[in-house]
Amino acid sequence: MTETVQQIIEVIRSNTSFLLTTHEGPDGDAIGSSLALASFLRKIGKNVTVHYRDPVPDLYAFLPAADTVLPHIPDRHYDVAFVLDIGERKRAGNEFCNFSRVTTTVNLDHHLSCDNFADYNLIDPQAASTGILVYRIATAFGYRFDRETALCIYVATITDTGSFRYSNANREAFSVAGEMIEFGVNAWDVAEKLYENQPQRRLELLAKCLPTLEVFKDGQAASVTVTSDMYASCGADAELTDGFVNYPRSIRGVEVAIFFRQLEENKYKVGFRSKGKVNVAAFSAALGGGGHHNAAGCTLDGTLDDVKTLVYRIVEDSL
């Protein structure tokens, strides 16, 4: 692992232009880690482009340089492409996957099932967030963190550990978060922006989601659902569903929580969450997806009833 970090540092030192990207529907770790890496690279004099297939959610618009993320890749050559928190290459979207004007690729990830698709692959499932991997690289490089870079690392870590409530909140996560506070991050200010700043329509959407609660397998599993009709009735969109899966997971006795989110007619995104005893990455992999031990997901075609029947059967058999 240390050898790979040193190899990546050499790649950074010996190149000038960098393209950064992450997965579709970017979350706090995807955005925080990529913007942290962009901040670090720019401040050591590199030319950096950050591209996401999907827009930065409003929730994370306060992060430094979030407004510089591009929806399309400029038609030029890049020395290096960093792919962060991706799980699998295709999640970066067709535009990036078909982009060939890059000399070297680097994959930074902490998904258990991530493939070694790049020239250099730093994959550590023990890392609490991909932001932690960026921290390791920048620290080994000798980078002196400033508030902007530290804020991005902090947000990546606090969001992917569920504010340090999840089992991946290990000693390194707390240590890095504490160090970022020393570099000027205001913990309350971040918490207020992430958790005390919800648009009204998010609660209206949640009010429609919660009555869909289904508990099964003797109370060991539970699910909630959001459909396109619910979005339309509230004037909401998918980014406002972040965290909805935590409601069924919070039920006493539930070990596996499932969130069904409609993407289009007869297509659903399925998110799995575990309290720790059950490896939901196994569920996801069986359905063509991927993820971590405690958080995973996949996309399935079919009616809602068909999708639920398939998912429930796999979960029940595993439990």
ZADREN-815250 format. One record per atom (N, C-alpha, C, O): residue in one letter; z, x, y. Coordinates in steps of 0.1 Angstrom, whole numbers, plus 5000, padded with zeros to 4 digits. Example, Ala and Ser with C-alpha at 12.3 -4.5 7.8 and 13.67 -1.06 7.14 Angstrom:
2
A507851324943A507851234955A507851324967A508551424967S507151284978S507151374989S507951295000S508051345011
//
This chain:
319
M500050084988M500050005000M500050095013M499350065022T500950195013T500950285024T499650355026T499150385037E499050395014E497750465015E496650375021E495850425029T496650245018T495750155024T495950145039T494950135046V497150135043V497450125057V496950255064V496350235075Q497150365059Q496650485065Q495050495065Q494550545075Q494450435055Q492950425055Q492450335066Q491550365073I493150225068I492850135078I493050195092I492250175101I494050265094I494350335106I493150435109I492750445121E492750505099E491550595101E490350515105E489550565113V490150405099V488950315103V489050275117V488050275125I490250245122I490450205136I490250325145I489550315155R490750435142R490650555150R489150595152R488750645163S488350585141S487050645141S485950545145S484750575144N486350425149N485350325153N485650265166N486750275172T484650195172T484750145186T484649995187T485449935194S483749925180S483549785181S484149705169S483849745158F484849605172F485549525162F485349375163F485349325174L485049315152L484949165151L486049115142L486249165131L486849015148L487948965140L487748815138L487148745146T488148765126T488048625123T489148585113T489848665107T489248455111T490248395102T489748265096T488548235097H490548195089H490148075082H489847955090H490347955102E489147855085E488947735092E490247665094E491247685087G490247575104G491547505108G492647605110G493647595103P492547705119P493547815120P494947765123P495147675132D495947825116D497347785118D497947895126D497347985132G499347885127G500047985136G499948125131G499748215139D499948155118D499748285113D498348335115D498148455119A497348255112A495948295114A495648335129A495048435131I496148255138I495948275152I496848395157I496348485164G498048385153G498948485158G498648625153G498648725161S498248635140S497948775135S496648825141S496548945144S495648735142S494348785147S494448825162S493848925167L495148745170L495348775184L496248895186L496048975196A497148915177A498049035178A497149165175A497249265182L496349155165L495449265162L494449295173L494249405177A493949185179A493049195190A493749265202A493149355209S494949225205S495749285216S495949435214S495749515223F496349465202F496649605198F495349685200F495349795206L494249635194L492949715195L492449735209L492049845213R492549625217R492049635231R492949735239R492449815247K494249735236K495149825244K495049975240K495550065247I494349995229I494050145225I492650175228I492050275224G491950085236G490650115241G489450065233G488350115235K489649975223K488549935215K487849805221K488449735229N486649785217N485849665221N486049565210N485749585198V486549445214V487049345204V486449215207V486449165218T485849145196T485449005197T486248925186T486348975175V486748815190V487448725181V486648595180V486348535189H486348565167H485548445164H486348355154H486848405144Y486448225157Y486948135148Y485948025145Y485147985155R485847975133R484947865131R485347745138R484547665143D486647715138D487247595145D487947635157D488447755158P488147545167P488847585179P490247615177P490847565167V490847685187V492347705187V493047575190V492647515200P493947525182P494647405185P495447415198P495847525201D495547305205D496247305217D497647365216D498247425225L498247345204L499647395202L499747545204L500847595208Y498647615202Y498747765203Y497947815215Y497747935216A497547725224A496847775235A497647865245A497047935253F498947865243F499747945252F499748095248F500248185255L499248125236L499148265232L498248355240L497148305244P498548475243P497748565251P496348575245P496148605233A495348555254A493948575250A493348465241A492348475235A494148355239A493648245230A492348185236A491548135229D492248195249D491048135256D489848225255D488748195260T489948345249T488848435247T488148425233T487148485231V488748335224V488148325211V486848255212V486648155219L485848305205L484448255206L484148165194L484548195183P483448055196P483047965185P481748015178P481547975167H481048115184H479948175177H479948325179H480548375188I479448395169I479448545169I478248595177I477148555175P478448675187P477348735195P476348815186P476748865176D475148805190D474048875182D474049025185D473249065193R474949095179R475049235181R475649305169R476049235159H475649435168H476249505157H477749535160H478149565171Y478549535149Y479949575150Y480249685140Y479749675129D481049775144D481449885135D482349825123D482149865112V483249745127V484249695118V484549545119V484549495131A484649475108A485049335108A486449325101A486549365090F487449265108F488749235102F488749085098F488449005107V489049055086V489148915081V490648895078V491248965069L491348805085L492748795084L493148655078L492648555082D494148655069D494848535064D493848445057D494048315058I492848495051I491648405047I491848335034I491348225032G492548405024G492648345011G491448375003G491548434992E490348325008E489048355001E487948355012E488048285022R486948445010R486048475021R485348355027R485148345039K484948255018K484148145023K484948065033K484347985041R486248075034R487047995044R486848045058R487247975067A486148155060A485848195073A484648115079A484448115091G483948045071G482747965075G481448035073G481448155072N480447955073N479048015070N478548115080N477948215076E478848095093E478348185103E478848325100E478048425101F480148345098F480648475095F480148525082F479748645080C480248445071C479848485058C478348535057C478048615049N477548475066N476148515067N475848625077N474648675078F476848665084F476648765094F476648905088F477648945081S475648985089S475449105081S475549235090S475449345085R475649215103R475549325112R476949395115R477449415126V477549435103V478849495103V478749615093V478249595082T479349725097T479249845089T480449845078T480249875067T481649805083T482849815074T483649685076T483749635086T484149645064T485049525065T486449555060T486649635051V487449485066V488849505063V489449365061V489249275069N490149345050N490749225046N492249235047N492849315039L492949155056L494349155057L494849025052L494448915058D495749015042D496148885037D497448895029D497849005025H498148785028H499348775020H499248655010H500248615004H498048605008H497848494998H497948554984H497348664982L498548494975L498748544961L497448554954L497248644946S496448464958S495248454950S494048514958S492848494954C494248594968C493148654976C492348754969C492948834961D491048754970D490148844963D490048974972D490148974984N489749084965N489449204972N487949214975N487149284969F487549134985F486149124989F485649224999F484449235002A486549295005A486249385016A486149535012A486549565001D485749615021D485749765018D487149815017D487449905009Y488049755026Y489449795025Y490249665024Y490049565032N491149655015N491949525013N493449555013N493949625004L494049505023L495549515024L496149375021L496149295030I496549355009I496949225004I498349244999I498549314989D499349175005D500749185000D501349045000D501849005011P501448984988P502148854988P503648854992P504248744994Q504248974992Q505548984996Q505748975011Q506848965017A504648995019A504748985033A504948845037A504248755032A505848815047A506048675051A504948615058A504748495058S504048695064S502948645072S501848755073S502148875070T500648725076T499648825078T499948895091T499649015092G500648835100G501148895112G502049025109G501949125116I502749015098I503649125094I502749245090I503049355093L501549215084L500649325080L500049395093L499949515093V499749315103V499349375116V500449455122V500149565127Y501649405121Y502749485126Y502849625119Y503049725125R502749625106R502849745098R501749845102R502049965104I500549795104I499449885108I499649945122I499550065124A500049855131A500249895145A501449995146A501350095153T502449965138T503650055139T503250195133T503650295138A502550195121A502150325115A501250395124A501150525124F500450325132F499550395142F500250465153F499750555159G501550415155G502350465166G502250385179G502550435190Y501750265177Y501550175189Y502950125195Y503850095187R503050135208R504250085215R503949935218R503149905227F504649845212F504449705214F504749665228F505749705234D503949575234D504249505246D504549365244D504449315232R504849285254R505249145252R504149065246R504348985237E502849085250E501749005246E501549025231E501348925224T501449145226T501249165212T502449115204T502249055194A503649145209A504849105202A504948955201A505348895191L504548875211L504548735211L503648675200L504048585193C502548735198C501548695187C502148725174C502048635165I502748835172I503448875159I504548775156I504748725145Y505348745166Y506448655165Y506048515160Y506648465151V505048465167V504548335164V503948325150V504148225143A503248425146A502648435132A503848425122A503648355112T504848495125T505948505115T506848375115T507248335105I507148325127I508048215128I507348085122I508048005115T506048075124T505347955119T505147965104T505247865097D504848085098D504548095084D505848095075D505748075063T506948115082T508248105075T508947975077T510047945073G508247885084G508847755088G510147775096G511147715093S510047855106S511247885114S512347945105S513447915107F511948035096F512748105087F513548015077F514648045073R512947895074R513447805065R512847825051R513547785041Y511747885050Y511047895037Y511548015029Y512148105035S511248025016S511748135008S511048265011S511548365007N509948265018N509248395022N509948455034N509548565038A510948395039A511748445051A512648555046A513848535045N512048675043N512748785038N513348875049N513248845061R513948985045R514649075054R513649125064R513949135076E512449165059E511449225068E511049125079E510849155091A510948995075A510548885085A511548885096A511248875108F512848875093F513848875103F513948995111F514048995124S513749115105S513749245112S512649255122S512849295134V511449215118V510249215127V510449115138V510149155150A510848995135A511048895146A512148955156A511948935168G513149005151G514149065160G513649175169G513949185181E512749255163E512149365171E511249315182E511149365193M510549205178M509649145188M510349085200M509949095211I511549035197I512448985208I512849105217I512949085230E513049215211E513449335219E512249375229E512449435239F511049345225F509849375233F509549265243F508449265249G510449165245G510249065255G509948925251G509848845260V509848895238V509648755234V510948675237V512048715233N510748555243N511848465245N511848355234N510948275234A512848365225A512748285213A512848135217A512148055211W513648095227W513747955231W512447905237W511947795234D511747995245D510547955251D509447925240D508747835242V509448015230V508447985219V508847865212V507947775209A510047845208A510447715201A510147595209A509747495203E510347595222E510047485231E508547455230E508147335229K507747555231K506247535231K505747485217K504847405217L506447535206L505947495193L506547355188L505847285182Y507747325192Y508447215186Y508947105195Y509347005191E508947135208E509447035218E508346995228E508646965239N507147005223N505946975232N504846895225N503646925227Q505246795218Q504346715210Q503646605219Q504346545227P502346585217P501746475224P502146345217P502446335205Q502146235225Q502646105220Q501846065208Q502346005199R500546095208R499646045197R500046105184R499646055174R500646225184R501046285171R502146195165R502146175153L503146145173L504146065167L503545925163L504045865153E502545875171E501945755167E501245765153E501245675145L500545885151L499945915138L500945925127L500745875116L502045995130L503146005120L503645875116L504045855104A503745785126A504345645123A503345575113A503845485105K502145605113K501145545104K501145615090K500845555080C501445745091C501445825079C502645795070C502445785058L503845795075L505045785067L505045655058L505645675047P504545545062P504545425052P503645455040P503745375031T502845555040T502045585028T502845665017T502245695007L504045695020L504945775011L504845714997L505145594995E504645804987E504645774973E505545874966E505245994968V506545834959V507445924951V507145894936V507145784932F506946004929F506645984914F507346094906F508046184912K507046094893K507646184884K509146194885K509746304887D509846074885D511246064885D511846134898D512946194897G511146124909G511646174921G511346324924G511946374933Q510646384915Q510446524916Q509246564925Q509046674930A508346464928A507146484936A506946364945A507346254942A506346394957A506046284967A504846324975A504546444976S504246224980S503046244989S503046155001S503646055001V502246195011V501846115022V500346135025V499746235020T499746045032T498346045034T497946005048T498645925055V496946075053V496346035066V494846015064V494146095058T494345895069T492945865067T492245865081T492845875091S490945865080S490045865092S490445745101S490345755113D490745625095D491045505103D492345535111D492445485122M493245605105M494545635112M494245725124M494745695135Y493445825122Y493045915134Y492445825145Y492845835156A491445735141A490745665151A491745565159A491545545171S492645505152S493545415158S494445475168S494945415177C494745605166C495645675175C494945775185C495645825194G493645785184G492945885192G493446025188G493446115197A493746045176A494246175171A493246255163A492146195160D493546375159D492746455150D493546535141D494846525141A492946615132A493646685122A494646785126A495646805119E494446845138E495446945142E496846885145E497746955145L496846755147L498146695150L498946655137L500046605138T498346685125T499046655113T499846775108T500446775097D499846885115D500547005111D502046975109D502646925118G502547005097G503946975094G504146845087G505346815083F503246755086F503446625080F503946635066F504646555061V503446735059V503746755045V505246785043V505746765032N505846835054N507346865052N508246745051N509346755047Y507646625055Y508546505054Y508746465039Y509846445035P507746455031P508046425017P508746545010P509646515001R508546665014R509246775008R510746775012R511546825004S511146705023S512546705027S513346605019S514546605020I512746525010I513446425003I514346494992I513846584985R515546454990R516446514980R515846494966R515446384963G515746594959G515246594945G513746624944G513246654933V512946614955V511546644955V511346794954V511846874962E510546844944E510246984943E508847014947E508547124951V507946914947V506546934951V506146824960V506346704957A505646854972A505146764982A503646774983A503146884982I502946664985I501546664986I501046594999I501646485002F500046645006F499546585018F498046565016F497346655014F497646435015F496246405014F495646375028F496146285035R494646445032R494046435046R492546415045R491846495040Q492146295049Q490746265048Q489846345057Q490146355069L488846405052L487846485060L486646405064L486146415075E486146335054E485046245057E485046145045E485946145037E484046055045E484045955034E483946025021E483046105018N484945995012N484946044998N485146204998N484546274990K485846255008K486246395008K487646415014K487846365025Y488546485007Y489946495011Y490446635010Y490146705000K491146675020K491846805019K493246775013K493946675017V493646855003V494946824997V495846954999V495447064995G496946925005G497947035007G499147024998G499646914997F499547134992F500747134983F501847214990F501547324996R503047174988R504247244993R505347244982R505547134975S506047354980S507047354970S508347404977S508347474987K509447364971K510747414975K511147544969K512147604973G510347594960G510547724955G510547734940G510147844934K510947634933K510947634918K509547624912K509347674901V508647564919V507347534913V506247614921V506247614933N505347674913N504247754919N503147654922N502347624913V502947614934V501947514937V500547584938V499547514939A500547714939A499247784939A498547764926A497247764925A499247734915A498647704902A497947574902A496847554897F498547474909F497947344911F496647354918F495547304914S496747424929S495547444938S494447514931S493247474932A494747624924A493747704916A493047614906A491847634904A493847534899A493247444889A492247344895A491347294888L492347324908L491547224915L490447294924L489847234932G490347434922G489347504930G489847564943G488947604951G491147554945G491647604958G492447734956G492147804947G493347754966G494147874965G495347864974G495647754979G496147974975G497247974984G498448054979G498248144971H499648024983H500848094980H501648014969H501247904966H502748074965H503648014955H504147884961H504247784954N504547884974N505147764980N504247684989N504647574993A503047724991A502047655000A500647684996A500247804995A499947584992A498547594988A497747474991A498347374995G496447484989G495647364992G494247374985G493847484981C493547264986C492147254980C491447134987C492047064994T490147124984T489347014989T488746944978T488147014969L488846814977L488346734966L487346624971L487646564981D486346604963D485446494965D485846364957D486446384946G485646254962G485946124955G486646024964G487046064976T486945914959T487645814967T489145854967T489545944960L489945804976L491345834977L492045814964L492845894959D491745694958D492345664945D491945764934D492845814926D490745804934D490245904924D490946044926D491446104917V491046084939V491646214942V493146204939V493646304933K493846104942K495246094939K495546094924K496446154919T494646014917T494846014902T494746154896T495546184887L493746224900L493546364895L494746454899L495246524890V495146454911V496146544916V497546504909V498246584905Y497846374909Y499046334903Y499146374888Y500246414884R498046364881R498046394867R498346544865R499146584856I497746624873I497946774872I499446804876I500046884869V499946744886V501346774890V502346724880V503246794876E502046604875E502946544865E502946624852E504046654846D501846674848D501746754836D502446884837D503146934828S502346944849S503047074852S504547054853S505347144849L504946944859L506446924861L507046884848L508246864847
//
